Amino acid sequence: MDLAVFQRFFETCVGDWVSDRTYHYLTHQEVERSQTEFQIRALEEEMKCKVLSDNDFLEPEKLGMLPGYHLDFQTVSEHGDKKAYGLNFLFVPDGEEGGLLSGFYLRDRAYEESKPMVAQFKFNSTTNELALTTNYTSVVSVDSITLVNPKMRVRKILNYHRPADGEALTQIALAGFGIEQKK
């Protein structure tokens, strides 16, 4: 896979977006809707180095080629609850198999646990889908972002109760779905 296709995915995502999402909390049978406004900006090399360092990764030779971004978002739930968050993230590809680019997704702050976090990613250039898997303490989050066109993304979030090591993901705690549109 040409790394340029992966880069274009992210370059298209830079900008201001609005998202309408529905969350299904299966642990207590609740459905919640929310609207999120978020901004994605490219990271300077200094911040890419910080994200690498925060996650105990060595700086690669071609740091400028790694997709790195800053994300700010502001969410308002249908109940009026508000949440704002910002983080820096970086993608470090490490291989390709069956047409999927894979590697590490590094953040200086994670969503479920406010600390640096290393996750796994897979990118399918045929479908323009980025799949992210993060192992948190009590859940495993599997997040999918599909770039439908330069102004629309479809988001799917599945949080599983974290199983014992080596066991399959079978118990969903939360399922979220959303349409994200570029302003």
C-alpha positions as CSV (number, residue, x, y, z in Angstrom):
1,M,0.0,0.0,0.0
2,D,1.2,3.5,-0.8
3,L,1.6,5.5,2.4
4,A,0.4,8.5,0.4
5,V,-3.2,7.1,0.4
6,F,-3.0,6.9,4.2
7,Q,-1.7,10.5,4.4
8,R,-4.5,11.7,2.1
9,F,-7.1,10.1,4.4
10,F,-5.9,12.3,7.2
11,E,-5.3,15.4,5.1
12,T,-9.0,15.2,4.1
13,C,-10.0,15.0,7.8
14,V,-8.2,18.2,8.8
15,G,-10.8,20.9,9.4
16,D,-13.9,21.6,11.4
17,W,-16.6,19.0,11.7
18,V,-20.0,18.4,13.4
19,S,-21.2,15.0,14.4
20,D,-24.6,13.6,15.4
21,R,-24.3,10.4,17.4
22,T,-26.4,7.9,19.1
23,Y,-25.0,5.8,22.0
24,H,-26.6,2.6,23.2
25,Y,-25.5,1.8,26.7
26,L,-26.2,-1.9,27.0
27,T,-25.1,-2.1,30.6
28,H,-28.2,-0.1,31.7
29,Q,-30.4,-0.1,28.6
30,E,-30.2,3.6,27.8
31,V,-30.1,5.4,24.5
32,E,-28.5,8.8,24.3
33,R,-28.1,11.2,21.4
34,S,-25.4,13.9,21.3
35,Q,-23.9,16.5,19.0
36,T,-20.2,17.1,18.8
37,E,-18.3,19.8,17.2
38,F,-14.6,19.0,16.6
39,Q,-11.5,20.4,15.1
40,I,-8.6,18.5,13.6
41,R,-5.3,20.3,13.0
42,A,-1.9,18.9,11.8
43,L,0.8,18.5,14.5
44,E,4.2,20.2,14.3
45,E,7.2,17.9,14.5
46,E,7.9,19.0,18.1
47,M,4.5,17.8,19.2
48,K,4.9,14.5,17.3
49,C,8.2,14.0,19.2
50,K,6.3,14.6,22.5
51,V,3.6,12.1,21.6
52,L,6.3,9.5,20.8
53,S,8.2,10.2,24.0
54,D,5.0,10.1,26.1
55,N,4.4,6.6,24.8
56,D,8.0,5.4,25.1
57,F,8.5,5.2,21.3
58,L,11.8,6.1,19.6
59,E,11.7,8.9,17.0
60,P,11.8,7.3,13.5
61,E,14.0,8.5,10.7
62,K,11.1,9.9,8.7
63,L,9.1,11.6,11.4
64,G,7.6,14.1,8.9
65,M,5.9,11.2,7.1
66,L,3.9,10.1,10.1
67,P,0.3,11.4,10.3
68,G,0.0,13.4,13.5
69,Y,-2.9,15.6,14.6
70,H,-4.4,17.7,17.4
71,L,-8.1,17.1,18.1
72,D,-10.4,19.4,20.1
73,F,-14.0,18.5,20.6
74,Q,-17.1,19.9,22.4
75,T,-20.0,17.6,23.0
76,V,-23.5,18.4,24.2
77,S,-25.9,15.5,25.0
78,E,-29.6,15.6,24.6
79,H,-29.8,16.0,28.4
80,G,-27.7,19.2,28.2
81,D,-24.5,17.5,29.6
82,K,-21.4,19.2,28.1
83,K,-17.9,17.8,27.7
84,A,-14.8,19.3,26.1
85,Y,-11.6,17.5,25.4
86,G,-8.3,18.0,23.6
87,L,-5.5,15.6,22.7
88,N,-2.6,15.0,20.3
89,F,-2.3,11.7,18.3
90,L,0.1,10.1,15.9
91,F,0.0,7.0,13.7
92,V,3.1,4.8,13.3
93,P,2.7,2.3,10.5
94,D,4.5,-1.0,11.0
95,G,3.3,-3.3,8.3
96,E,0.9,-4.3,5.6
97,E,-1.1,-7.6,5.3
98,G,-3.9,-8.4,2.9
99,G,-4.2,-4.9,1.7
100,L,-4.5,-3.5,5.2
101,L,-1.9,-1.0,6.6
102,S,-1.4,-1.6,10.3
103,G,0.5,-0.1,13.1
104,F,0.3,1.9,16.3
105,Y,-2.1,4.7,17.3
106,L,-0.4,6.9,19.9
107,R,-2.2,9.5,22.1
108,D,-0.9,11.9,24.7
109,R,-4.3,11.5,26.5
110,A,-6.9,8.8,26.0
111,Y,-10.7,9.0,26.2
112,E,-11.5,6.4,28.8
113,E,-8.3,6.9,30.9
114,S,-6.6,10.3,30.9
115,K,-3.0,9.2,30.2
116,P,-0.8,8.4,27.2
117,M,-2.1,5.4,25.4
118,V,-0.9,3.0,22.7
119,A,-3.5,1.4,20.5
120,Q,-3.6,-0.6,17.3
121,F,-4.8,0.6,13.9
122,K,-5.7,-0.9,10.6
123,F,-6.4,1.1,7.5
124,N,-8.2,-0.2,4.4
125,S,-7.5,2.0,1.4
126,T,-10.2,0.3,-0.7
127,T,-13.0,1.3,1.7
128,N,-11.3,4.3,3.3
129,E,-11.9,2.8,6.7
130,L,-9.7,3.3,9.7
131,A,-10.2,0.8,12.5
132,L,-8.7,1.6,16.0
133,T,-8.5,-0.9,18.9
134,T,-7.7,0.3,22.4
135,N,-7.3,-1.9,25.4
136,Y,-8.4,0.1,28.4
137,T,-8.5,-1.3,32.0
138,S,-12.1,-2.4,31.9
139,V,-13.2,-2.1,28.3
140,V,-11.7,-2.7,24.8
141,S,-12.8,0.1,22.4
142,V,-13.1,-0.8,18.7
143,D,-13.7,2.4,16.8
144,S,-14.2,2.6,13.0
145,I,-14.1,5.8,10.9
146,T,-15.1,5.5,7.2
147,L,-14.4,8.5,5.0
148,V,-17.4,8.4,2.6
149,N,-16.4,11.5,0.7
150,P,-14.3,14.6,1.6
151,K,-17.1,16.1,3.6
152,M,-18.7,13.0,5.3
153,R,-17.4,10.3,7.7
154,V,-19.4,7.5,9.3
155,R,-18.4,6.5,12.8
156,K,-19.0,3.3,14.7
157,I,-17.9,2.8,18.3
158,L,-18.1,-0.6,20.1
159,N,-16.9,-0.8,23.7
160,Y,-16.6,-4.4,24.9
161,H,-16.2,-5.5,28.5
162,R,-12.6,-6.5,28.6
163,P,-12.3,-10.3,28.6
164,A,-9.5,-12.3,30.2
165,D,-6.3,-12.5,28.2
166,G,-6.7,-14.6,25.1
167,E,-10.5,-14.7,25.1
168,A,-12.7,-13.2,22.4
169,L,-14.6,-9.9,22.6
170,T,-18.2,-10.9,23.1
171,Q,-19.9,-8.7,25.6
172,I,-20.7,-5.2,24.3
173,A,-21.1,-2.5,26.9
174,L,-21.7,0.4,24.5
175,A,-22.4,0.8,20.8
176,G,-22.2,4.3,19.2
177,F,-23.0,5.3,15.7
178,G,-22.7,8.7,14.0
179,I,-22.5,10.8,10.9
180,E,-19.7,13.4,10.8
181,Q,-20.0,16.3,8.4
182,K,-17.3,18.8,7.5
183,K,-18.4,22.4,8.0
